[in-house]
Amino acid sequence: MLSVTSTLRETFWLWAQKFWVVLAISLVTGIPKVLLDGSSALIKSLKLLDGSHPTGLALAAFGALLLSPLCSVLNSAAILGLLAKSEQITAWFAIRNSIEANTWTLYRLFWLLALIVVLLFLPFVWLVRLFGSAKIITLFVVGLYLIFIKYALADPLVVAENMGAVAALKRSWKMTKDHFWYVAGCYLFLGLSNWLIGWMLKWMVTSPFNVGGYRMLAADQLVALCLHLIQPMWIISAWCMYREIKALDYETPVDQGQSDAFCPNQNPSS
């Protein structure tokens, strides 16, 4: 029987056990991500986003749309690779090996999910324009179901079983078929916790800088970095859910150190 509380407990245990390595990985990937995400605001504050400075706009768009997601993907790949290793490894080793093994597959997976979101949302946006805002509820439920629940196990599948992006999406959809409320419960708790922590951080960090200007921009980026450091909880939770569901479905014991995510020829970790 799958339990949300036991999975969350295991998530926090793994996070505490590998805290310093996870923190180092998140800092290495988070600082460039925050700088890239803040590039648009910085360029705008420097008056480079008007029509006379198309280069500034192009650089900001390139950083925010292409490189920033790559940093998040690298963070996921390195942490999942760390969890799949039986022995202790350094943050640098995890990042380097994730680039060689899984990062580019996860990057393709990210853009596949983005494409699914666009294809899913466009028809519902059209329905909302035709029939009113009540359809927004349907839009939210369907989007949540397809993206956050049905594809929750795609990233761990790529790393643990060396799957391609499309195969991981299909397998995740199948594995979560009978476990919707289990995955939804884990994500609901993490989502509420993430929102609460983000709200508290924004209030604590930005309230002294209400004067605006560059200090406000710096405070916003600091909050963004702190939120990026929380991202491993989602990654570790997805890994734990993957292991629990696979163990239940196949009725076999799961050993975290059973395989090596960077050695695709070995049996996958579950």
Secondary structure, DSSP 4 states (H G I P E B T S, - for coil): ---HHHHHHHHHHHHHHTHHHHHHHHHHHHHHHHHHHTHHHHHHHTT-SSTT-HHHHHHHHHIIIIIHHHHHHHHHHHHHHHHH-SS---HHHHHHHHHHHTHHHHHHHHHHHHHHHHHHHHHHHHHHHHH-TTHHHHHHHHHIIIIIITTTTHHHHHHHH---HHHHHHHHHHHTTT-HHHHHHHHHHHHHHHHHHHHHHHHHHHGGGTT-HHHHHHHHHHHHHHHHHHHHHHHHHHHHHHHHHHHHHHT----GGGS-TT-TTSPPP-
